[in-house]
Amino acid sequence: MKSAASAHRTHTTQHRINKTIAVLGTGNMGTSLMLGIIKAGLTPAQKIMACDVNQEKLNTLVAQWHVHATSSVRDAVAAAEIILLCVKPMTVPAVLREIKPVIRDEHLMISIAAGVRLSFLQEKIGRNIGIIRTMPNIASTVDEGATALSYGAHVTDAQQRIAEAIFTAVGEVVTVPEEQLDAVTGLSGSGPAYIYMVIEALIDGGVKMGLARDIATRLAIQTVLGSAKLVKMSGLHPAILRDQVTTPGGTAINAIHELESHGLRSMLINAVATATLRSGELSKMLSQG
């Protein structure tokens, strides 16, 4: 995992937020966003209110990062200008009922709750505040996340810049219409699970062919990391880079033929499609609940 120094992302002065932020839910994602905000210097730690039912976790965050903490979502929201809604989707309705009396017109709500639509959030809040729905992924915990943002009808340009700054602090950010968030979930939201399976299989392949497991693990991880970085840094299409390591009659072309004959490409495409459809089903269930 990166150190705080190496994980720090550069932000220009106009990207500073300097507003009070309530982080409702300090699980992996909530904590990652909070630390990203602090390390990037977007707002002082003293202006952040961590909120969770786990008092031990709150005590740790206060001791390590000097944020404020409370177990009351209502108190946290009442004291904040920005609300980061990082609770589990099924918990969202109860949280919204609790904070509704203290919501103000100038509040900005940023939700990472998967499947909870903007219209649902807006209806339950009962005010025309700025609401932004996001789909980050687990790599945000090491500042290499992929996050898609969708903006509600009342979000201002300034509020858009705030959301972009927060999620840029923990990775890459794109903006999509809300109807595309299910596809984002299928690709980048669930995508780490697919890549972990690839890494695991590469390790087992190395072990099968005689490598020690620790050696195979190091090689597999660095191969996936380096390959992704090369695609990103070069700007070249993955097919071009693949061709660069595929020599006539060589090892790579024979391995590629084996992968193609077993439908690797189709399986990954179908995995994204299946996860997308399931995300849509879950969104409908949550919205109707």
N, C-alpha and C positions, 0 to 999 in steps of 0.2 A: 504494500500500500504506500502511496505517496506520503512524504512528509508534508507538514503544513507549508513549508517554504516552496517545495516543488509543485505542490498542488495549487498554489496561489495563481489566480488568473488576473491579468491586467485589465483595469477598467479606467476609462478616461473620466475626467472630473464630472462631465455632464451625466454620467451614469450613476453617480452617487445617489442613494435613495434618501438617507438621513431621516427616516420616518420610523415611528413606533410600529413594531410588527408582533402580532400574536401568532405563535406556531401551535396550532391545535392538534396535538398528537405528535409525540416525539419517538416514533418508531424509527426504522432505518431511514426511510425517505425524509421524514420530518426533520430528523437530526442532521441528515446530510445537507438539506437545504439551509438549515440554520447555520451550520458551520461554513457552508459555502458563502453565505452572506457576510459572516464575520471575517473570514479569511480574505475575501475580496474587498473588504473595507466599504461595503455598500451602505451599512448603517452601524453605529456603535453597538457593541454587545449590550450595553446598558439600556438600549431602546428595544431590546427583544424580550418578549415574555413567552417562556416555554410553558406549555400546559399539557398535563398528562395525569392519569389516575395513578401512575406508578411513582410514588413519592421518592423512592430510592433513586430512580433514574433522574428525577428532577434535581435531587441533591447533588448528584454527580455532575450534571450539566452546569449547575450554579458554581460548583467548586472549580471545575476545569475551565469554563468559558465566561464566567462572571455575568451571565444573563440573569434576568429575574425569572421567577417561577411561581406557578399557582396550579392548583387542581381544579379551579373553577373556570370553565370556559366563558361564562358570562363576565367574570371579572377581567379575564384576559382581553376579550373583545372590547369591553367598555374602555379599556386603557389604550387601545391600539388604533392605528390608522389603516393598517394592512392586516388582513386575516389570511393566514395560510392554513387551509383546511386539509389536514393530513391524516384524518381518521379513516377507519375502514368504511367501505361503502354502506354497509348495513347500519352503521352507527350514525350516518349523516342526518336522517330525519330527526332523531332525538337531539342531536347537537344543534340543529337549526332551530328547533322549538325553544331550546334553552337560551340561545343568543338573540333571538328575534327582538325581544324588548329593548336591547341596547344597541341594535344596528342603527347607524346614522347614514344619511344620504351620501356623505363624502367617503364612506368606507369603500375599500377595494377588497374583494374576496377572490382568492386564487385557490382553486380546488384541484387536488391530485386524486380525488376519489374516482376510481375506475367505474365507468358505466353510469355515473350520475350526471344527467343532462343539465345543460344551462337552464332550460325552461323549468325544470324541477327545482333547482336552486332558487331561481328568481321567484317562483310561485311561493315557496315556503318562506322566503325572506320577507316578501310582501312590500319591498321597496325597490325603486329603480336604481340600485347601486351598480357599480361596475363589477362584473363577475367574469372571471377567466377560468376556463376549464383546461387542464393540462394532462398529458400522458407522458410522464418521465419513465425511465427504466432503472434497474438496480445498479447499473454502472455509475449512476450519479453518486453513489457512496464513495467512489474513488475519483470523482471529478471528471469522469469520461462518459457521462450520460448522454442519452439521445432523448430530447423532449419536444413534443409537439404542443403548440398553444392554439386554442380557439377562443375568440373574443365574443362576449355577450354584447347585446345591442347598446348598452349604456357605458361601455368602456371608452375612456378618452385616450388620446395619443400619449399623454404623459403616463397613464396607467399601463399602456402597452409597453412603454419603454422600461417601466419598473419590472414587469414580469420577465421581459427579455433579459434584463440585467441579472435578475435572481437566477434564472435557469442557465444563462451563459456562464455563471460562476461555477456550475457543476457539469458543464458539457456543451454539446451542440444543441441549437434551438432552431426549429422550423415552425412556420405558421400554416395552419390548414383549416378549412371549413369544418365545423363540428361533425358533419356527416362522414368525414374521413377519419375520425378518431378511432373507429373500430378497426380500420385497416392499419392504422398506426399501432394499435394494440397487438394485432396479429403479427406485424413485422418487428418493430423495435421493442414493444412492451414485453412480448413473450419471446422475442428473438434470442436473448441471452441463454434461455433454456436449450435452444437448438444448438448454439455454439458450444455450450458446456458438453453436450452429447458428442459433438465432433471432437472436442479436445480429449474427452474420455476414450473415444474409439481410437484416436491416433496414439494415445499412450498405450492402450492394450495391444495395438498393432506392433509398436516398437518392442513391447515385452515379449510378444509372440515370436518375434524374430531375433530375440536374444539380448536385448538391451535391459539393463537394470531399471527398475521402475522409477527410481528417482531421476535417472538420466533421461529416460523417455518422457517423464513429466516436464522436466525443464525444457527439453527440445520442443515438445508439442506446444507448450504455452508460448514460448518465444516465437515459434513458427506462425501461430495464429496472430499474435500481437504484431509481429513484424510485417506480415502480409497485409493486415488491415491498415497499418500505418503507411505502407508503400502505396496502397490505393489512394489513401487520403492525401498524402504529400505530393504524389506524382500527378494526380488529376486524370490519370489514364483509366480507360475502361478495364474492368477486371479481366475481360477476355484477352486484351492486348498483353497484360502482364502474364497471364497464363501461357500465352504463346511464347513469351520470352524465356520460359523455363521448360518448354516442351520441344525437345530436339527429335529429329527424325529417328525412329527406331529405338528411342531411349526409354528410360525408366518411367518418366512422367506420362508420356503418351500411352504407354501400356496400362498404367494405373488409371488414367482418365477413362480409357475404354472400359475398364472394369467398373468404374463408378457409374458411367453412363448406361452400361448394360443392366445395372441393377436399379436404375431410375433415381439416382441421387437428386438430380435437378428437379424432377417432377415431385419427389417426396417433399422437398423443401418448399416448393411453390404451394403444394397442397396443404402443408403445415400452416403457412401464413393464411391461406384461404379459410381453413377450418377454424383457426383461432379468431379470425375476423368475424366469421359467422357466429361463433359462440359469444364473442364480445357484444355483438348486436342483440343476441337473445338476452344476455344478462342486463344490458341497458334497458330493454323493454320491461323486464321483470322489476328492476329497481324503480323505474318511473311509474309503474302501476301499483307499487307497494304503498 
